[in-house]
Amino acid sequence: MTDKLKTEGKFRYVEAGEGPAIIVLHGLMGALSNFEATFNYFSNNGYKVLIPELPLYSLPLLKTNVKNLTLFLKSFMTHKKINNAILLGNSLGGHIALYFTKHYPEKVTALVLTGSSGLYEKSMGDSFPKRGNYEYIEQKARDVFYDPAVATKEMVDGVYEIVNNRVTVLKTLAIAKSAIRHNMANDLPAITQPTCIIWGKQDAVTPPEVAEDFQKLLPNADLFWIDKCGHAAMMEEPEQFNKFLHDWLIIRKI
């Protein structure tokens, strides 16, 4: 999707479609292209879809945290003159969506969470890939998916590059620690926006019980399972993901 990237000041993003805004928030190791099928589907079905590049590796180290990524999202919405939006987040992106909703509830029409962090951060903290070991990183990347073939060489190479650069490693660890500090368990009962939770039954990064906890703690949430699917449902099973989400948006009149 890099050929579609727009650059305006500090913002780099892709955008297509007309209608209610869906802002997609990628994860810690996630590329914008992870959402390509969802971006194309909803931008052709009555929604304006935007995916900003989160400044995971361009913020100063001391500002590399969930709070400042949330402020970046707020400034992006201001830049695009979007007063409220549906926030769709995978992994860290889901965590940012939740934290943003806690602080700016009037700006969030609905939430969509898939493999979201915010409750369970063990995988980010204690199994961070070892520097220099390509095979280990390749295995970790494959473990994210039910079908290991989804972890392409290009994807593995991207993760390998991140973990072998001292600056990006420090910033990745800073975000991981920030995610642990900003556990959302006590905040979720106050988040009343309609929430669509779509989860892979074989998610090994944020296991199924995490999705169940999100549904219990969020007062207005619906949970949908995708079988034979890991941590990134929108990548592994995009058609099923898009159908669940679109049907939900219609039923909820969003």
Secondary structure, 3 states (H helix, E strand, C coil): CHHHCEEECCEEEEEECCCCEEEEECCCCCCHHHHHHHHHHHHCCCCEEEEECCCCCCCCHHHCCHHHHHHHHHHHHHHCCCCCEEEEEECHHHHHHHHHHHHCHHHEEEEEEECCCCCCCHHHHHCCCCCCCHHHHHHHHHHCCCCHHHCCHHHHHHHHHHHCCHHHHHHHHHHHHHHHHCCCCCCHHHCCCCEEEEEECCCCCCCHHHHHHHHHHCCCEEEEEECCCCCCHHHHCHHHHHHHHHHHHHHCCC
